[in-house]
Each structure stands twice: as C-alpha cells, then as structure tokens.
Amino acid sequence: MRFFCLLVLLLITILEIGPFPITGVVLIWVVLFRPAWFYKLVLKIYNK
C-alpha cells in the first residue's frame, strides 16, 4: 500500500510540471464527492 501511494504521489508530482495543475483538481474532486476509497485510505493510514 505504501508503495502504491508513493507511485501515485510521484505521478502527480511529475504531472504538476505540465501546464495543467492536477493536484488541485483531484483535491477538489475528493472534497466534493468524498469517495469511499479515500475514506478507507485515511482509516488505513491512521490505523483506526
């Protein structure tokens, strides 16, 4: 799981170099729609 998160963060960092700011779009999507996978990821990270 850590490796997957690291790969996703690395991909987002590489895409940020381009002209389209992807991190902001992803964060807005997470805040607006609150996907179940994000909630599960947060619970896994904080072990609750």
N, C-alpha and C positions, 0 to 999 in steps of 0.2 A: 504494500500500500504506500509506503514511504517513497519507494522508487517511482511509482506511478505519479504521485503528487509532484515529485521533483521533475519528472519529464514534462508534466503539464505546465509547471511554472517556468521551466526552461523554454518551452514552446511559446508561451505567452510573452516572455521577455524578448525572444527573437522577433516575434510578430510586432512588438511595440516599436521596433526600429523602423518599420514601414510607415506609410503615411496615414494608416487607419488605426486609431487608438482602441485596441481590442479589450484591454483590461477594464476600462470604464464601461463599455457596452456589456461585458459579462457581469460586472458588479451590479449594474442597473437591472439586468435581467434577473439576477439572483434576488435582489431586494423586492422587485415587483411580483415575481411569481413564486418565490420560496419553494424551489423544487425539493422533493423528498430526498434525493441523493445528497444534496448539500447539508440537510439537517442530519442525516446519518453520518456523513463525513465529520461534521463538527462533534457529534457524540463520540465517534471513534477516536478523534484526536484528543478529546478531553477525558476519555475513558469513563463515561457516565452511562 
